[in-house]
């Protein structure tokens, strides 16, 4: 019963954050709407297989800066 309750709470918090982010992204209402939407998506990340796939695809497409610099250095040395 606890895992089901955990999933329900996680989905409700994530959906609430996404809705609040959408409201904040309306022109005329000040606030970090896009940032709140992203936080809501990251809360849902462990629950949604589709979001995990998209996240790993983006992670492979845009590696961290340190990895890119190390890759360039290793190419220069060859």
Buried (B, 14 or more C-beta within 10 A) or exposed (E): EEEEEEEEEBBEBBEEBBEBBBEBBEEEEEEEBEEBBBBBBEBBEEEBEEBEEEBEEEEEEEEEEEEEEEEEEEEEEE
